[in-house]
Amino acid sequence: MPWTEAAIVSRRKEFVDLTMQEGANITELCKRYVISPKTAYKWIGRFSPDDPDWAKDRSRRPHHQPRRVSEETEAAVLALHAAYRAWGGRKLRRLLDNQGFPDPPAPSTITAILKRNGLIRPEESAKRGPMQRFEREQPNELWQMDFKGQFTTMSGVCHPLTIIDDHSRFSLCVAACPAQREIYVREILAGVFRLYGMPVQMLMDNGSVWKSTDAPYTKLTAWLIRLGVRPSHCRPYHPQTQGKDERFNRTLKTEAIRGCHFNGLDDCQRAFDRFRHVYNHERPHDALMLDTPATHYRISPFAFPEALPPIEYLSTDIVRKVGPAGYLSYRCTRYQVGRAFSGDPVALRLTERDGVMDVYYCNHVVATIDLRNERCTQH
């Protein structure tokens, strides 16, 4: 489907937001977004927080609006904080507005001013939070992936696939899928990996796309392992394990799906693209002190390989090829490790327990064989 003007504008805004993150590699970002450095710096130079249309195609305009707050604004914030030491960014912003201060900064900007001047300690910020939150320390340590409940369009059924970053709550994907099938998920994931890089780990529920009925792995999760991404699953009947993505799906339903009538998947995708931009770049997030997710996210340093890396094992490993039915043979005994690995080699590696061997697929333990009773336990 060709890019719409709205999608192009959203992509430009997302690109510029990512270039402003600490440690951003503009050359790598240009590769990911398939643009030249000249074009990249043109849009970086055009960015203006006070002009919502800065990313649209237009004739050249002078750069006259600085991003940094003025010294007068910063002095006013610090003076108010001295008088109201227990107040945070939202309350101080409202007070500036009530006092008639011209164009008061956003609460997140006020919070940044206080942090920059050493007036808010990280432990105090955590203590003031509405609830205890658990999240990974860095972007791309963990992504959560889920299918939001299906809904009907004028020409069929839509299954929204959502992926968010655990640390920043950045929405990496909201895709309108015709069905919950591996072929669609894999194609979408490849596109997401090309743009944002790959995470260390992905958390999924126990759906059939990423966990088969008779084994913990599917061809999709085996593909993730081959890429170096560690798949994991939430506990059955415990959706709170994926709380961030579950909460995101609720917001998606409220703000982009409920009360809408869609002609088909293309219509759904346009709505999802608009929602994802607002969610990442405009909507303050309570868990981020009213910052937007895009300000806390940066792309992964692990680039997506267009060709799968070879499967290699240690010279001391015992290597066996998994058959079509998911079995390997060792010492005249067949052990089932899963159809997900059929056709590929796995490695048998001795453990510290006598007569027990771990079965590795790439660098991931997928099963354990107990030679004493000739049993295989899948992980």
C-alpha positions in Angstrom: 0.0 0.0 0.0 1.5 3.4 -1.0 2.4 5.9 1.8 -0.3 8.5 2.5 0.7 12.1 3.2 -0.2 11.6 6.9 2.0 8.6 7.1 4.9 10.4 5.5 4.5 13.3 7.9 4.3 10.9 10.9 7.5 9.1 9.7 9.4 12.4 9.4 8.4 13.4 12.9 9.3 10.0 14.3 12.7 10.2 12.6 13.5 13.6 14.0 12.4 12.5 17.5 14.8 9.6 17.4 17.7 11.7 16.2 17.3 13.9 19.3 17.8 10.9 21.7 21.0 10.7 23.6 23.6 8.7 21.7 21.5 8.7 18.5 23.4 7.6 15.4 22.1 9.7 12.6 23.9 7.7 9.9 22.3 4.4 11.1 18.9 6.1 11.4 19.2 7.3 7.7 19.8 3.7 6.7 16.8 2.4 8.7 14.5 5.1 7.3 16.1 4.9 3.8 16.8 8.6 3.4 20.0 10.6 2.6 21.9 12.6 5.2 21.1 15.8 3.3 17.3 15.0 3.6 17.8 14.0 7.3 19.4 17.3 8.3 16.8 19.3 6.3 14.0 17.9 8.5 16.1 18.1 11.7 16.6 21.8 10.8 12.9 22.4 10.1 11.8 21.0 13.5 9.8 23.4 15.6 7.8 22.5 18.7 5.5 25.4 18.2 4.6 24.5 14.6 2.4 21.4 14.3 2.9 21.5 10.5 6.7 21.6 10.4 7.0 18.1 8.8 4.6 18.8 5.9 5.9 19.5 2.4 6.1 23.3 1.9 8.4 26.0 0.7 11.5 26.8 2.7 11.0 28.8 5.8 13.5 30.5 8.0 14.5 28.8 11.3 13.4 31.3 13.9 11.9 29.3 16.8 14.5 27.8 19.2 13.7 24.6 21.0 15.3 25.5 24.3 13.3 27.4 26.9 14.3 31.0 27.6 16.3 32.0 30.6 13.3 34.0 31.8 11.1 30.9 31.7 13.6 28.8 33.5 14.0 31.5 36.2 10.2 31.7 36.7 10.0 27.9 37.2 12.9 27.9 39.7 11.3 30.7 41.7 8.0 28.9 41.9 9.7 25.7 42.9 11.4 27.6 45.8 8.0 28.7 47.0 6.3 25.3 46.4 8.9 22.7 46.9 6.5 19.8 47.0 4.8 20.6 43.7 5.7 18.8 40.5 5.6 19.8 36.8 1.8 19.6 36.4 1.0 21.8 39.4 3.7 24.4 38.6 2.5 24.6 35.0 -1.0 25.3 36.2 0.3 28.0 38.6 2.2 29.7 35.8 -1.0 29.6 33.6 -3.1 31.0 36.5 -0.6 33.8 37.0 -0.8 34.8 33.3 2.7 33.7 32.4 2.9 33.9 28.5 3.1 30.5 26.9 4.0 28.4 30.0 6.1 25.3 29.2 4.7 21.8 29.3 4.8 19.9 32.6 7.5 17.5 31.2 9.6 20.6 30.3 9.2 21.9 33.9 10.2 18.6 35.3 13.3 18.5 33.0 14.3 22.0 34.3 14.0 20.9 37.9 16.0 17.7 37.2 18.7 19.7 35.3 19.1 21.9 38.4 19.4 19.0 40.8 16.0 19.7 42.5 14.4 16.3 41.9 16.2 13.2 42.9 15.4 9.9 41.1 14.4 8.2 44.4 12.0 11.0 45.3 10.4 10.7 41.8 9.8 7.0 42.3 8.4 7.7 45.8 5.9 10.2 44.5 4.6 7.9 41.8 1.0 6.8 42.0 1.9 3.1 42.1 4.9 0.8 42.0 5.8 0.1 38.4 8.2 -2.5 37.0 10.0 -1.9 33.8 13.2 -2.8 32.0 16.1 -0.3 32.5 16.8 0.4 28.9 14.8 0.5 25.6 14.7 -2.7 23.6 15.5 -5.0 26.5 12.0 -6.3 26.3 9.2 -5.9 23.8 5.7 -7.1 24.5 3.6 -8.5 21.6 0.0 -9.4 21.5 -3.1 -9.7 19.2 -5.9 -7.4 20.4 -9.3 -8.9 20.1 -10.7 -9.1 16.6 -13.5 -6.9 15.2 -15.6 -6.9 12.1 -15.2 -4.5 9.1 -17.4 -4.0 6.1 -15.3 -6.5 4.1 -14.1 -9.0 6.7 -12.3 -9.3 10.1 -9.4 -7.3 11.5 -6.9 -8.7 14.0 -4.8 -5.9 15.3 -1.2 -6.9 16.2 0.4 -4.6 18.7 4.1 -4.4 19.9 5.3 -2.0 22.6 8.7 -1.4 24.3 8.6 -2.3 28.0 10.9 0.6 29.1 9.5 3.5 27.1 6.0 2.3 26.3 6.8 3.3 22.7 4.4 1.7 20.2 6.6 -0.1 17.6 3.7 -1.6 15.7 -0.1 -1.5 15.3 -0.8 -3.7 12.3 -4.2 -4.6 10.8 -3.9 -8.4 10.1 -6.5 -10.5 8.3 -5.9 -13.4 10.6 -3.7 -14.6 13.5 -1.2 -16.5 11.4 2.6 -16.8 11.4 2.9 -15.6 7.8 1.5 -12.2 8.6 3.3 -11.8 11.9 6.7 -12.8 10.5 6.4 -10.3 7.6 5.3 -7.5 10.0 8.1 -8.3 12.5 10.7 -8.2 9.7 9.6 -4.7 8.8 9.7 -3.6 12.4 13.1 -5.1 12.9 14.4 -3.3 9.8 13.3 0.0 11.1 13.9 -0.1 14.8 16.4 -3.0 15.2 15.9 -6.1 17.3 15.2 -6.4 21.0 17.0 -8.7 23.5 13.7 -10.5 24.5 10.1 -10.6 23.4 7.2 -11.5 25.7 4.1 -13.1 24.2 1.0 -14.9 25.6 0.2 -18.5 24.9 -1.6 -18.0 21.5 -1.1 -20.6 18.8 1.0 -18.3 16.6 3.9 -18.3 19.1 3.2 -21.4 21.2 1.9 -24.7 19.8 -0.5 -26.9 21.7 2.0 -29.7 22.2 5.3 -27.7 22.5 6.5 -24.4 23.8 7.8 -23.3 20.4 6.5 -22.6 16.9 8.3 -21.9 13.6 7.9 -18.2 14.4 9.6 -18.4 17.8 12.3 -20.6 16.4 12.9 -17.9 13.8 13.3 -15.3 16.7 15.8 -17.6 18.4 17.8 -17.8 15.2 17.9 -14.0 15.1 19.2 -13.9 18.6 15.9 -12.7 20.2 14.9 -14.6 23.3 11.1 -15.5 23.3 9.2 -15.8 26.5 5.6 -16.5 27.4 3.3 -15.1 30.2 1.8 -17.5 32.6 -1.4 -19.1 31.3 -4.6 -17.2 32.5 -2.4 -14.4 33.8 -2.8 -11.5 31.3 -1.3 -9.1 33.9 2.1 -10.5 33.0 1.7 -8.5 29.8 0.1 -5.6 31.6 1.7 -2.8 29.5 0.5 -4.2 26.2 -2.9 -5.1 27.7 -3.2 -1.5 28.8 -2.1 -0.3 25.4 -4.7 -2.4 23.7 -7.4 -0.9 25.9 -6.3 2.6 24.9 -6.2 1.5 21.2 -9.8 0.2 21.5 -11.0 3.4 23.2 -9.3 5.9 21.0 -9.1 4.3 17.6 -11.7 1.4 17.3 -14.7 1.9 19.5 -17.6 3.6 17.7 -15.9 3.5 14.3 -17.0 1.6 11.1 -14.2 0.5 8.8 -14.5 -0.4 5.2 -11.6 -2.9 5.3 -8.0 -3.5 6.5 -6.6 -0.5 4.6 -9.1 1.8 6.4 -8.1 0.2 9.7 -4.4 0.6 9.1 -4.9 4.3 8.3 -6.7 4.8 11.7 -4.0 2.7 13.5 -1.2 4.8 11.9 -2.9 8.0 13.1 -3.4 6.6 16.6 0.2 5.3 16.9 1.6 8.7 16.0 -0.5 10.5 18.6 0.3 7.8 21.2 4.0 8.0 20.6 4.6 11.7 20.0 1.7 13.7 21.5 -0.1 11.8 24.2 1.4 12.4 27.7 1.9 9.1 29.5 1.3 8.9 33.3 3.9 6.2 33.7 6.5 8.5 32.1 5.7 11.6 34.2 3.5 12.9 31.4 6.4 12.6 28.9 5.6 11.0 25.5 7.0 7.5 24.8 9.0 8.8 21.9 11.2 10.9 24.2 12.2 7.8 26.1 12.9 5.5 23.2 15.9 5.0 20.9 16.5 2.4 18.2 18.2 -0.9 19.0 21.9 -1.3 18.1 21.1 -4.9 16.9 20.3 -4.5 13.2 18.1 -7.0 11.4 20.1 -9.4 9.1 18.5 -10.0 5.7 20.1 -13.4 5.6 19.8 -15.7 8.6 23.1 -16.3 10.4 24.4 -19.9 10.3 23.7 -22.2 13.1 27.0 -23.0 14.9 27.8 -25.0 17.9 30.8 -25.8 20.1 33.2 -28.4 18.9 32.5 -30.5 22.1 28.7 -30.6 21.4 26.9 -33.6 20.0 24.9 -32.3 17.0 21.8 -34.0 15.7 19.3 -33.0 13.0 15.7 -32.8 14.0 13.3 -34.8 11.8 10.1 -33.7 10.2 8.0 -34.9 13.2 10.2 -33.0 15.7 12.3 -35.9 16.9 16.1 -36.4 17.2 17.9 -39.7 17.7 20.6 -40.4 20.2 21.9 -43.7 21.3 19.2 -45.6 19.5 16.4 -43.6 21.3 14.1 -41.0 19.7 13.5 -37.8 21.7 10.8 -35.2 20.8 12.1 -31.6 20.9 9.4 -30.0 18.8 8.3 -29.6 15.1 9.5 -25.9 15.3 13.1 -27.1 14.8 12.4 -29.7 12.1 15.1 -29.7 9.5 17.6 -27.8 11.6 20.5 -29.1 13.7 20.4 -28.9 17.5 23.2 -29.5 20.0 23.3 -31.9 23.0 25.5 -30.6 25.7 26.4 -32.3 29.0 25.2 -30.7 32.3 26.6 -30.9 35.8 24.0 -33.6 36.6 25.1 -37.1 35.7 23.2 -38.5 32.7 21.4 -35.3 31.9 21.9 -33.3 28.7 20.6 -29.9 27.6 19.4 -29.5 24.1 20.3 -26.2 22.4 18.9 -24.5 19.4 21.4 -21.8 18.5 22.2 -20.4 22.0 18.8 -21.2 23.6 18.1 -24.3 25.7 14.9 -25.8 24.3 14.8 -29.2 26.1 16.5 -31.4 28.6 17.2 -35.2 28.0 17.5 -37.5 31.0 19.5 -40.6 29.6 18.7 -42.6 32.8 15.0 -42.9 32.0 15.2 -41.9 28.3 12.8 -38.9 28.8 12.9 -35.5 27.2 11.4 -32.4 28.8 10.7 -29.4 26.6 11.3 -25.9 28.1 
